[in-house]
Amino acid sequence: MHAILAVFAKEFRENLRERRTMISALVLGPLLGPLIFAAVSSTSFRVGMRESDQPVTVAVAHAQRAPNLLAFLRQYQVLVAPVALDDAAARAAVAAHGRLMVLDIPADFGAHLADATPAPLTLYTDASNASAASQVERVRGLINRYGQELARLRLVARGLDPLVLSAVVVRDVDVSTPETRSVLALGMLSYLILFATLMGGMYLAIDATAGERERGSLEPLLTVPVPRWQLLAGKILTTCAYMTLSLTITAAAFAIVLHFSGLERMGMSVNMPPAVVVRLILYCLPMVPVGAGLMTIVAASTRTMREAQTYLGVMLMVPTLPLVFAGIMGLRPTAALMLVPSLSQHFLIMSVLREEPLRHLYQLLSVAATLALGVALCVIAGRLYYREKILG
């Protein structure tokens, strides 16, 4: 144990003086990720709220054919811009983003209304223009509402109760809470935390093996009268220390910046007091030896630092891939899924943010399976250190 701690202290001090390691471990992942996440979330919320309050401009071809419809739209902050566009010109204007949308009123619109038959309207839009999607849906909804009001008036004119058309009425009961709704915006939180944790030890793991091999200091180190597994244990322990430090800074940074992200204005609440931050760190700690063992294996299997950086850039995505499938497939915690490292940590983090209790069996399975994988990877890395190829 004395030899392991001696190697750990040496590696830890040397990497404190390494600027690249400090930037990647304590700045790029832990601080930059939360700041970007909070800035993007806050900006998107502000844009969404501003668009809901601002008037919408609709270009209308042949506006004189539907004065009542346009008067109805103006009541709901819709600005009507009369234009003289035919079908081809309307398509070109929307496709070129000269107009967000163009509403064309055909010549027989009034005749259909007078005959109480469906009156056609043509709304030209661009579904690929994401910035105009909310405004288009707002105008489409108002047009449908206008049509429903006309339908009710026709029934009243014929002596019928408009309620006869409402055979079934659905009452929506939303059982969500501000904490559970916040998960809709924080779905990527677990991915960012785990990725920042892995980034915290990447350069250290590379430098501890591939870097020392390039500098020629690995061979003298392996000749000291200390078992190689103790040298490796000290290096892996140092990598784990930096990853834990990165994890702690990342979780604390998210807890701070999310209070300024504006989630409360969207009816959401961020459940990240200090006690929750501590739980998030404890749930993610089993991933630390997994990342350290995996990155040490890659660094010990490559010949140069550049080669190790190339492979690790790809390998860092492997532990986070289950989180992508969880989001796409809408997975829920089960005993089998809690045996998948990183995915089980994602479930644990989401349960904490949603303030939902998770079975103790699931927590035990997550910790046991992740730690078992971490130990297995560290053992494999130790076997690589006993190969002569480790010296290049």
Phi, psi and omega in degrees: 000327178297319180294318180298315180293327178294316177296319179300312181297319179298310182295321182295316180294316182297322181283340173295332179271354180271111185296320181297319179295317182294322180294315181289324185279326189241353183237299188301305181281304187295325185255318184292319180300307178300322180295316179295317180300314180293321180294316180295316180297313181297319180294317180295322178294317180296319179296317179298317179290323180293321179294327180289338182263340184274152177294154178251133179261128180239124174280126185240122175269132182061054183295334183292349183276347180218068182294324181292321177298315181292325176296322177296317180296322181295334179294339184246038174059042173252118180271125182264124178244098180299134178224159177248085183232135172271189184299312182294318181293323179294317177299316181294321181295319180287319181296325180275004181062024172287330176227139176293322179201155178228126178256119181255126180255114183289166183292332182266017181297311180295323181294321178295321177295320180293328180272002180059038175245160182304124181267123184281146172223148178242122179246113180272123179221171177236104183295341180278351179271092185294330182292339181258001186298314182294322180290323177296315179296326178295315179292318179299320178295322178293322178296317177297323178294320177299318178295323178294321178295320176297320180297319178294321178296324178294321178294318179297320180297335179262011177077022180250148178279125180300341181290347179294339179278348180260075182290328181228133178238125181261126175262117180275124176243108182271114182265005180288159176244165177304328180289317181290326178292332181295337180295334177300326180267340185253022182298334180269001185298313181297321178299314182293322180294313181293321180294318178295325178297315179294320179298330181298334181246005187294305184294329178292318178296323179292313184292329184291338181238293182296322180294315179293328177295317180293323181282350180081014181263355182285319182297314176299326180295321182284350179269354179291152183284059178224134178305142183298328182293333176287322175298315180295320180299321177295320179293316179294322178298323177294316177300318178297323180295316180291324177294321177295319177297318178296319178299316181296315180295319181297312180298318179294321179295319177297319180298328181279309188288332182291339176289345179248013184275346178085020179296331181296330180290344179257016180075024180243163179219134181270117181264077181223060170288174181305322180297321179291321178299319178296319179295319177300318180296316181296322179293328183270346182302322178300339178284345182296307177296331177297310179295319180295316179295317181296315182290328177292322177299315180296316181294325180283342182266354180251166186259328183233165178293323180296318178295319179296319178298322180296311181292320182291330175301327177275320183294333179296338179281339184298311181294340182262355180298319178303331180292327178295315179294326179297320179289321182289317185267356180061045184291148175242155184298132171224167181300321181291317182289333178290351175274355181267113178300151184074316176292318178294324176295325177297315179297320180295317180296315180296323179294325177291315181294326180276355183057041178251131179291142177241139184303141179298330177298319179297318179297318179296317179298319180297311182294315183295313182294319182291316179295323178297318177295319179298317178296319179297318179293321178294323177296318178298318178299322178296322178295324178295329180289342179270358177276147177291337179293347180298337180274359178092000000 
